[in-house]
Amino acid sequence: GLRTLFDYLGFCLEQVVKDNELGALTEALEGKYVLPGPGGDPIRNPDVLPTGRNLHALDPQAIPTGAAMQAAQGVVDRLIERQKIDNGGEYPETIALVLWGTDNIKTYGESLAQVLWFLGVRPMPDALGRVNKLELMSLEELGRPRIDVLVNCSGVFRDLFLNQINLLDRAVKMCAEADEPDEMNFVRKHAKEQAEEAGISVRDAATRVFSNASGSYSSNISLAVENSSWSDEEQLQEMYLSRKSFAFNSDKPGAGMTENRDSFERALKTVEASFQNLDSSEISLTDVSHYFDSDPTKLAEKFSGKKVSSYVADTTTANAQVRTLAETTRLDARTKLLNPKWYEGNLSAGYEGAREIQKRLQNTLGWSATSGQVDNWVYEEANDVFMADPEMQKRLMDMNPNSFRKMVATFLEANGRGYWDTSDENLDRLRELYVEVEDKIEGVE
C-alpha cells in the first residue's frame, strides 16, 4: 500500500516539475498543436498537471456529477449537525448559500449539489451524463425535513450555468408543491406563508434563486470597502439588495433574470444560517474580496430580526470541515496576516508584497462590515506586528508608502466604525504615522 502511495507521489512530483508553459506558448505561436488538459486545483485533481496545456473546463450540462453529490452529502450533513448543536437541537429552516462559477467548474458542481441535498432532490442524468431531470427523494429516505434555501449566484455562475439555475428553481418549486406536512418541508411551509402574505400562488412564492441583472456582476460592496466610500452598514446592505435581487423563474425561462426584490426580502426573513464553500488551497476568505462581497449574514439578520449563524465549508481535502465564519477568519488571520512566514515571504517580494499584506487587512475589514465575525484581537495583533514595531514601520514605509498609508487608514477606519477597540496610545501612533507617510509620499522633508 505504501509503495503504491509513494510511486504515485513520485509521479505527481514529476508532473509538477515538467513545467512546459513557455514551451507550449512558443508552439502555439508557431501554429502547432497544444495538448488539451483540464484546469483547476492540482491538489483536488492532479490530472491538471503538467502545466502548459490548452485548458478546458467541463460540459456545463453534466453537473453536478455523482461524485459531487456524494461529496456534498457529507458537507450538508455536517453543516446541519453543527447548526443543530448551536441551535438547541432544532433543524435550520432556511440556509442562504452563495454559488460561484469557477468553484463549480473545479468541483464539478459540489455547491450546486449541496443545494439539492438541503432540498432533498436528486438529479437524474441521462445516458450522456447530462442533468435535465430531477426526482424528489422521499422523506423516509432523506430522514429529516427538507430545508429551505436562499441561493445567490455570482454573475459568472449565471453566465455559465443557466441550465443549472433552471434546475435549482424547478427543484425548489417541486418541494413547495409536494403534499407533505409543514414540519417536514420548510420550503412548502414558507412558500404557503409568503403566498398568503403577498397574495400570489405558492409556486410563484417559491422563488429562491437570485443573482445580478444580466450583464451585471458583484454587489459592489468590495469597491465601497476598498475606497472607504460607505457611510454605514445599511448603505452596503442596500447595495446588495438593489444589485443581487434579480430572480430566475423556470416557468418563464426566456425572461432571464427579473428584478424581484419583494420575494428576496421575504425569503431573507426566514434565514437562520449563511453558508459558503472554500474549495481551493490557493484562495481563502481574506485573499480576495469576492467572498465578503456576496456575504448575506448581516443582511439576513436585518430582515429576520435574529442572530444568523454563519458557516464555511473547507472542502480542499477529502475530509471536508465545516467551521463557523468566526473560526475561519481566525484561522485565516493566523495562517496569513499574522504568520511571520507568510508576511516575511511577501515582504521579500518588495513593493507588491507590501500591497498583498495591505489587501488582506482591507478584506478583514470587509468581513467585519458584512458579517461582524472578526475578533478584536485580529486587529490588535496585526497592529502589534505592522504598526507598533518601528523596524517594520520603516520597512513598509520605504518599500511601498502608498500601501502603508492605506494600512494605517484601514486600522483607523476599523476603530472608527466600531470593529476594533484599542488604546489611545495605538490610535495616536496611527495618526502620527499617517501624517508621516503623507509627507513622505508628497516629498515633504
C-alpha positions, 0 to 999 in steps of 0.5 A, spaced: 500 500 500 505 504 501 509 503 495 503 504 491 502 511 495 509 513 494 510 511 486 504 515 485 507 521 489 513 520 485 509 521 479 505 527 481 512 530 483 514 529 476 508 532 473 509 538 477 516 539 475 515 538 467 513 545 467 512 546 459 508 553 459 513 557 455 514 551 451 507 550 449 506 558 448 512 558 443 508 552 439 502 555 439 505 561 436 508 557 431 501 554 429 502 547 432 498 543 436 497 544 444 495 538 448 488 539 451 488 538 459 483 540 464 484 546 469 483 547 476 486 545 483 492 540 482 491 538 489 483 536 488 485 533 481 492 532 479 490 530 472 491 538 471 498 537 471 503 538 467 502 545 466 502 548 459 496 545 456 490 548 452 485 548 458 478 546 458 473 546 463 467 541 463 460 540 459 456 545 463 450 540 462 453 534 466 453 537 473 453 536 478 456 529 477 455 523 482 461 524 485 459 531 487 453 529 490 456 524 494 461 529 496 456 534 498 452 529 502 457 529 507 458 537 507 450 538 508 450 533 513 455 536 517 453 543 516 446 541 519 449 537 525 453 543 527 447 548 526 443 543 530 448 543 536 448 551 536 441 551 535 438 547 541 437 541 537 432 544 532 433 543 524 435 550 520 429 552 516 432 556 511 440 556 509 442 562 504 448 559 500 452 563 495 454 559 488 460 561 484 462 559 477 469 557 477 468 553 484 463 549 480 467 548 474 473 545 479 468 541 483 464 539 478 458 542 481 459 540 489 455 547 491 450 546 486 449 539 489 449 541 496 443 545 494 439 539 492 441 535 498 438 541 503 432 540 498 432 533 498 432 532 490 436 528 486 438 529 479 437 524 474 442 524 468 441 521 462 445 516 458 450 522 456 451 524 463 447 530 462 442 533 468 435 535 465 431 531 470 430 531 477 426 526 482 424 528 489 427 523 494 422 521 499 422 523 506 423 516 509 429 516 505 432 523 506 430 522 514 429 529 516 425 535 513 427 538 507 430 545 508 429 551 505 434 555 501 436 562 499 441 561 493 445 567 490 449 566 484 455 570 482 454 573 475 459 568 472 455 562 475 449 565 471 453 566 465 455 559 465 450 555 468 443 557 466 441 550 465 443 549 472 439 555 475 433 552 471 434 546 475 435 549 482 428 553 481 424 547 478 427 543 484 425 548 489 418 549 486 417 541 486 418 541 494 413 547 495 408 543 491 409 536 494 403 534 499 407 533 505 406 536 512 409 543 514 414 540 519 417 536 514 418 541 508 420 548 510 420 550 503 412 548 502 411 551 509 414 558 507 412 558 500 404 557 503 406 563 508 409 568 503 403 566 498 398 568 503 402 574 505 403 577 498 397 574 495 400 570 489 400 562 488 405 558 492 409 556 486 410 563 484 412 564 492 417 559 491 422 563 488 429 562 491 434 563 486 437 570 485 443 573 482 445 580 478 441 583 472 444 580 466 450 583 464 451 585 471 456 582 476 458 583 484 454 587 489 459 592 489 460 592 496 468 590 495 469 597 491 465 601 497 470 597 502 476 598 498 475 606 497 472 607 504 466 610 500 460 607 505 457 611 510 454 605 514 452 598 514 445 599 511 448 603 505 452 596 503 446 592 505 442 596 500 447 595 495 446 588 495 439 588 495 438 593 489 444 589 485 443 581 487 435 581 487 434 579 480 430 572 480 430 566 475 423 563 474 423 556 470 416 557 468 418 563 464 425 561 462 426 566 456 425 572 461 432 571 464 433 574 470 427 579 473 428 584 478 424 581 484 426 584 490 419 583 494 420 575 494 428 576 496 426 580 502 421 575 504 425 569 503 431 573 507 426 573 513 426 566 514 434 565 514 437 562 520 444 560 517 449 563 511 453 558 508 459 558 503 464 553 500 472 554 500 474 549 495 481 551 493 488 551 497 490 557 493 484 562 495 481 563 502 476 568 505 481 574 506 485 573 499 480 576 495 474 580 496 469 576 492 467 572 498 465 578 503 462 581 497 456 576 496 456 575 504 448 575 506 449 574 514 448 581 516 443 582 511 439 576 513 439 578 520 436 585 518 430 582 515 429 576 520 430 580 526 435 574 529 442 572 530 444 568 523 449 563 524 454 563 519 458 557 516 464 555 511 465 549 508 473 547 507 472 542 502 480 542 499 481 535 502 477 529 502 475 530 509 471 536 508 470 541 515 465 545 516 467 551 521 463 557 523 465 564 519 468 566 526 473 560 526 475 561 519 477 568 519 481 566 525 484 561 522 485 565 516 488 571 520 493 566 523 495 562 517 496 569 513 496 576 516 499 574 522 504 568 520 511 571 520 512 566 514 507 568 510 508 576 511 516 575 511 515 571 504 511 577 501 515 582 504 521 579 500 517 580 494 518 588 495 513 593 493 507 588 491 508 584 497 507 590 501 500 591 497 498 583 498 499 584 506 495 591 505 489 587 501 488 582 506 487 587 512 482 591 507 478 584 506 478 583 514 475 589 514 470 587 509 468 581 513 467 585 519 462 590 515 458 584 512 458 579 517 461 582 524 465 575 525 472 578 526 475 578 533 478 584 536 484 581 537 485 580 529 486 587 529 490 588 535 495 583 533 496 585 526 497 592 529 502 589 534 506 586 528 505 592 522 504 598 526 507 598 533 514 595 531 518 601 528 523 596 524 517 594 520 514 601 520 520 603 516 520 597 512 513 598 509 514 605 509 520 605 504 518 599 500 511 601 498 508 608 502 502 608 498 500 601 501 502 603 508 498 609 508 492 605 506 494 600 512 494 605 517 487 608 514 484 601 514 486 600 522 483 607 523 477 606 519 476 599 523 476 603 530 472 608 527 466 604 525 466 600 531 470 593 529 476 594 533 477 597 540 484 599 542 488 604 546 489 611 545 496 610 545 495 605 538 490 610 535 495 616 536 501 612 533 496 611 527 495 618 526 502 620 527 504 615 522 499 617 517 501 624 517 508 621 516 507 617 510 503 623 507 509 627 507 513 622 505 509 620 499 508 628 497 516 629 498 515 633 504 522 633 508 
